[in-house]
Amino acid sequence: MEPVEGTLVINIGDIVQVWSNDRYQAPLHRVLASDRAERYSLPFFYNPSYDAEYAPLDALTNETSPPRYRPINWGEFRWKRQQGDYANYGQENQISDYRIPRTASS
C-alpha cells in the first residue's frame, strides 16, 4: 500500500483483532527502508498486565458469529512471541495460533 500524504497510520495490534472477533485485522508489521523518501516513525506500545486475559467481546459474538479465538493470557502470548523476536527458537508465535478450529458445520 502506498502512503497517503498527510495521514497517520495506526497499527491496531493483535488485541483489537481478537476483541473485534476479526472485524478489524491487525496487519503484519514489516518495515521496509526506502531511499526515495523520508519516513518518520513514532512507535508507542501500550500493553496490558501479564496476568490479563482477553477474548472476543461478548457484544461482537453471537450464534451466527461465534468467538473465533480462545481466551488468551497476555503474559503467555508475549513470552512466546518474544522467543521469535531475537533468536531462532522455532516458529514465531502468531495470533492465529489462538484461533478456535472450525468444523465443516460451524
C-alpha positions, -999 to +999 in steps of 0.1 A: +000+000+000+013+034-009+015+060+018-011+088+017+005+122+023-007+140+054-021+109+070-014+090+102-012+052+102-022+033+133-015-004+137-043-016+160-024-047+170-035-083+179-056-075+209-081-053+189-082-081+163-092-106+190-116-082+208-133-074+175-135-111+165-117-103+133-138-073+123-106-053+124-074-070+112-040-063+126-015-061+097+018-079+098+043-053+107+072-054+083+092-021+079+109-016+046+136+011+043+133+035+014+159+058+000+133+077-020+115+095+008+119+104+045+099+083+069+090+092+105+081+065+129+070+070+165+062+036+180+042+035+212+032+002+227+006+001+254+005-034+268-018-050+294-007-067+326+010-100+321-019-115+341-046-101+317-069-124+298-085-112+266-110-128+242-136-117+216-160-092+232-195-106+240-211-077+222-195-088+189-202-125+191-235-145+188-249-177+173-241-166+138-208-151+147-193-173+174-159-164+190-130-171+167-104-171+195-100-189+227-092-167+258-056-156+257-033-148+286-012-118+276+019-130+295+018-164+277+013-147+243+041-121+248+065-147+262+060-170+232+062-140+208+095-127+221+110-161+217+110-155+179+120-118+182+157-122+189+166-158+183+156-188+164+137-209+190+113-222+165+082-208+148+072-172+158+040-171+179+011-155+159-024-145+170-037-171+145-022-198+169-051-189+193-079-193+167-106-218+176-107-245+149-140-246+130-157-278+118-174-281+085-208-274+102-196-243+120 
